[in-house]
């Protein structure tokens, strides 16, 4: 069993706990949206205010979870494993090699989706509908990534998450 710096273990576990909460919030939001996806521009333009709020929550929660995983959990995991400080692309390659993410390219696409969704100026409802539908269909991949990190931490690193 590897002995890890307890400061890094604590930081990693705290970051993963934040991800777990964000994951649960995203899952909750997704369950209330299953009936309206896929979206098109016309459908989007005619949604109720309540449904627009739910979609906004989905987009925000997707972005938050993607950001927490990429900027906090992945980085704290590399620190925990004593990997040298690296460019983000190198961190993603490490996560792919550990089976935490499916592929670096997929993760970059998720990040691009997050960035595109954060632009409030998308006025073309057809384009916005495509972005939101992509987020809805890709959100389970983010959720599974949290599960993969948890499995890696407990099974490979033998880090207690409770």
C-alpha positions, -999 to 999 in steps of 0.1 A, spaced: 0 0 0 13 34 -10 17 61 17 4 94 5 9 129 19 -21 134 41 -25 170 30 -29 159 -6 -53 131 5 -75 156 23 -75 180 -6 -84 153 -31 -112 139 -9 -126 173 -3 -126 181 -40 -142 147 -47 -169 154 -21 -177 187 -39 -179 167 -72 -203 142 -56 -226 169 -46 -225 186 -80 -231 152 -96 -261 146 -75 -275 180 -83 -270 174 -121 -286 140 -119 -316 155 -101 -320 182 -128 -316 157 -157 -345 136 -144 -369 165 -147 -358 172 -183 -361 138 -200 -394 145 -217 -383 176 -236 -351 164 -252 -339 165 -279 -347 202 -284 -350 222 -316 -353 259 -320 -391 260 -321 -395 238 -291 -369 259 -272 -387 291 -280 -420 278 -267 -409 263 -234 -425 275 -202 -406 297 -178 -403 268 -154 -387 246 -180 -363 273 -191 -352 276 -155 -346 238 -153 -326 239 -185 -305 268 -172 -299 248 -140 -288 218 -161 -264 240 -181 -250 256 -149 -246 223 -131 -230 206 -161 -205 235 -163 -198 233 -125 -192 196 -125 -170 197 -156 -150 225 -140 -147 208 -106 -135 176 -122 -110 192 -146 -96 219 -125 -98 205 -90 -102 167 -89 -78 158 -117 -52 182 -105 -54 171 -69 -52 135 -80 -19 143 -99 -6 159 -67 -17 130 -46 2 106 -70 33 129 -69 31 136 -106 51 167 -116 31 198 -123 19 195 -159 0 213 -186 -37 205 -186 -35 184 -217 -9 162 -200 -32 159 -170 -60 147 -193 -37 122 -209 -28 108 -174 -65 105 -166 -71 87 -198 -42 63 -191 -57 55 -157 -91 48 -172 -108 78 -155 -118 95 -187 -127 77 -220 -104 99 -240 -86 132 -239 -105 143 -271 -139 136 -255 -129 156 -225 -119 186 -246 -152 184 -264 -170 185 -230 -150 215 -221 -158 232 -253 -195 224 -247 -192 240 -213 -176 271 -228 -202 274 -255 -230 270 -231 -217 298 -209 -220 323 -237 -253 340 -231 -252 358 -264 -263 328 -285 -294 343 -300 -300 317 -327 -324 293 -310 -316 265 -333 -279 267 -324 -287 270 -287 -311 240 -289 -282 219 -303 -258 230 -276 -283 223 -249 -292 189 -264 -255 181 -265 -251 190 -228 -282 168 -220 -268 138 -239 -232 142 -226 -240 149 -190 -241 111 -181 -205 110 -193 -196 135 -166 -215 117 -140 -197 84 -149 -164 102 -147 -171 110 -110 -179 74 -105 -146 64 -123 -126 87 -101 -142 72 -70 -135 37 -81 -99 46 -90 -94 62 -56 -108 33 -36 -96 3 -57 -63 15 -70 -51 41 -46 -69 26 -16 -80 60 -4 -109 61 19 -137 84 7 -160 83 37 
